[in-house]
Amino acid sequence: MQLHLMPAHVIVIRMTSPAPSTATRITDSTRWPIRLWGMLITLCVVLFLDGLDVSMIGVALPSIGAELDLSTSTLQWLVSGYVLGYGGLLLLGGRTADLLGRRKVFLIALAVFALASLAGAMVSSGPLLILTRFLKGVAAAFTAPTGLSIITTNFAEGPARNKALSIYVVFGAGGYSSGLLFGGLMTSIGWRWTFLLPVPIALAALAAAIVLVPRDEHTEEGGHDLLGAVLSTAAMLLLVYTVVAAPDEGWASVRTIGSFLAVTVLFGAFVAVQQRTPFPLVRLSILRKSSLVRACLAIVALAGSYFSWQFVVTLYLQDTLGWSPLKLALALLPVGLLVVLSAFFSDRLVDRFGTGPVIATTLTTMGVGYLLFLRLDTSPSYLTMLLPAVLLIGVGWVGFGAINIQATSGIDDDEQGLAAGVLQTATQVGAAIVLAVTTAIISSGIHDDTSAGGMLDAYRPGLRFAAGVAIVGALVALLALLPRRRNEERRSVEKDLELVS
């Protein structure tokens, strides 16, 4: 698979509380100090690097395999190793920022990311290269939720936060889409440049963050749930590993089933610990926030369907039809352009219509784009067949900002990092599961016919599955709007009755 995607164990400590006082928060979305803009852009650049790193490596895999003589299964772990570290430690990363201080955690993780990138450009061993990818994923697991929670605790809920989050998530999605283009350019020079490119950018962002990211303002009593951290990390790492390895091992194999059972046991133990410890890693009550749960389902539908679609498109257009990596990147460039353009209006859409309608509309449009893509044939016309579908799929990413806003709305300051970690975990783990299922579907359909037509027949069920995931996500978002509509109608009737009386 390729992603082109206990009380006795609690230590009471003094911890920094990352939330600035309400008085210091920015509430005006039109007049921000230059220093605040600098902080926001710095955080955006780091998230951009996370997305860039995921997609650039996919383009460089064939060159890496040829130079280092790595098998396909080994190459897979250059992508999966990153996902393993990222998805496995996101929950811990978000909560650690809440407990130990966002600025400190962010700076340390960013430094690790830069060093791991440099090491990856210098090694010539497959296992060492995979290790550097895992370390970069671990670093991103701390920078991504921490950066998001720095924003939500410096911008008051409402127009200011919506605008900041819209800009922030656009950089993340833009990094992923831009990575395809940069990956093609860097690989043409040499695959090591795909590892070197993030280094100076990360170091510059680190220097800027030291100056611009505010220090945590005050401290309060708290604790650290060590056993919960171990259990959650082990469960997430094993879950991601099992999902990534399942297509090769077999979904019904003893190893895969045993791994899923072990994941269930670990999660069960984690929940039991969280209910008993005075300072839980995850306050389970946060999962009662319906807005957070809906946002997680929406992000799984968005990211899972898109990564699966792009995986299928890359296999067919590049490997079967012989498109170059750069040609493929340019073909998908409209998605990235739509993401960038959405930075100028997505927050206004949320302010006017709310997060729910925006998410439901964009996911529906995305699903229609996938269905249009089912017209794909062995000699596709870009303008009449591919471009319309690509544009509609790109509209789906306009809802990315609304999903992030929905996830963090109504969440207390001391749990903003946790909420961000939960959402990011849903993104990585959910997308990995959807992509793994897509891979299994494709693998089961590949037979002796390796012609363009035969391969298209094998890939088409994967495209249908991706479309189905997006449509299910849209339906969930639409159903969530019904109670809201009924409440609005009830309030309208009550208001009319008051006027009559």
Protein Blocks (a to p, Z undefined) as FASTA:
>chain_A
ZZfehklmpccdddddfbdcfklpcfbfkbccfklmmmmmmmmmmmmmmmmmmmmmmmmm
mmmmmmnopafklmmmmmmmmmmmmmmmmmmmmmmmmmnopklmmmmmmmmmmmmmmmmm
mpccfklmmmmmmmmmmmmmmmmmmmmmmmmmmpccdjklmmmmmmmmmmmmmmmmmmmm
mmmmmmmnomklmmmmmmmmmmmmmmmmmmmmccdfbdcdddddfklmmmmmmmmmmmmm
mmmmmmmnopkbmklmmmmmmmmmmmmmmmmmmmmpmbdfbafklmmmmklmmmmmmmmm
mmmmmmmmmmmmmmmmmmmnopafklmmmmmmmmmmmmmmmmmmmmmmmmmnojklmmmm
mmmmmmmmmmmmmmpcfbdcfklmmmmmmmmmmmmmmmmmmmmmmmmgoiafklmmmmmm
mmmmmmmmmmmmmmmmmmmmmmmmpcfblcfklmmmmmmmmmmmmmmmmmmmmmmmmmmm
mmmmmmmmmmmmmmmmmmmZZ
